[in-house]
Amino acid sequence: MNAPAEAAVIKQHLIDPEICIRCNTCEAICPVQAITHDSRNYVVDAEKCNWCNDCISPCPTGSIDNYRTMPRIKAYSLAEQL
């Protein structure tokens, strides 16, 4: 039996750094620890995210988009988001 092929298309949440107030709500509420940050930006790791959307409604500024559907090879890496 073959392992399932890796999905060619994924869903990716993006956090707008111009709107985000760095309150840490999203990172604290994420059940799979897919959200991390540096001194400037919060980002979502598309490889860890399970698309539960638990981070969306608690965000006080609405800086997290629901998700973008994109080819896996074009998904933004953590380094590109930071």
ABEGO torsion letter per residue (X at the ends): XBBBBBBABBBBBBBBAAABAGAGAAAAABAAGABBBBAABBBBBAAABAGAGAAAAABAAGABBAEBBBBAAABBBAAAAX
